[in-house]
């Protein structure tokens, strides 16, 4: 059911992540993350990978600040590394909601980031 909901969400926005819907859910489960978090963050950060830095496969803005751009070899590596990082650097410290994550992920943000991620997580739930 979760994979089907994610497929509908990714299709709706014509995301290049569509072939990775099952991998996104499996990887989220592997790291104990809400399966909606990675797609919702990707929507907020890069319009589901449509505005990611070229050839970076980094749809999450992960490790991107100033002139630094963290790049991955493909979407599977990106999903795995971002999920592992969220688990290790956020979830392990009790930061699991978008609002809690935002405080560390994008500390200068005044709340719009978390609201957008929460909105897309909810939208994914309704599909």
N, C-alpha and C positions, 0 to 999 in steps of 0.2 A: 504494500500500500504506500509506504514512504517513497519507494523508488518511482512508482507510478505518479505520485503527486509531484515529485521533483522533475520527472520527465515533462509533465504538463507545464510546470513553471518555466523550465528551460526552453521548451518549444515556444511558449507564449512570447518570450523575449528573443527568440532566435539566437540563443547562446551557443558559442562553440564548445561549451561544457556539456552539451546534450549527450554525446557518446560516453560521458564519464559519470552519468547519474548514479548508476549502481556503485561505482567506485567511490563516489562522494559519500554515499550512505555507509558503505562498508568501512571506509576510513574513519568517518565520524564515530561509528560504533567502536572501532578499534581503540580510539583515543578517549572514549567516553564523552564525546561532544554531542550536543543537539544537532541532528542531521540537517537542520535548517540554517544553522549558523554560517557555515562556509558559503553556501549560495547567497544568503542575504548580505554577507559582507562583500562578496564579489559584485553583487548588484550595486551596493553603495559605492564601492571603490572604483569600479571600472565598467559599469553597465553590463555586468555578467561577461566580462573579458573583451568587450568590444572596444574599450578605450584603455586597455593595458599598454604599458610601454612595449614598443615593437620587439618581437622575438624574445620576450622575457617570460611569457606564460604566467606572469605574476598578476593575477586578477584581483588580489586582495590588498594591494598596497603594502605588502609585508616586506619590511626591510627597505622601504623606499622613503627616503627623506633627504632634503637638500639635493645634492647632485648624485646621490647614491641610489642605484637601482639594483635590487637583488633579482637575479634572473635564474630560471630553471631550464632544464633540458626539454621539458614537455609538461603537459597538464598533470599527468600522473605524479611526477616528481613534485610539482608545485603543491598539489593537493596533500600529498603525504607530508611534505616539510612544513607547510602552514598548519596542518592539523596537529602535527607533533609539537610544533612551537606553541600553539594555542594551549595545548594540554600541559606542556612543561612550564611555560612562563606565565600562564594565566589561570587555567583550571586548578593547577596544583596549589595556587594561592587563594583559591576560593572566588576567583573572578570568572563568573560563568554567564552573567547576563550582559547584554549589549552595553548597558550603562556602566557596569563594573569594568568591563573590558575596555571601554572608551577611555577611562581615566588613565590607563597605561598605554593603550594602543595609539591614541591620538589625543594626548593630554591637553592640548590647547583648544580642543573643540568644546563648545559651550553646551552641547546636548543634541544638536541636530543629527550627528552621526548615529548615536544610539537610537534616536527616534526613527530614523530611516531604516536601520537594521531591524529594529523591532517590527516596523511596518511590513517589511518584506518577509520576515519570519511568519508573521500572522497571515499574510497573503498566501504564502506557501501552504500553510495549514488548511486554508479554506478551499484549496484546489482538489 
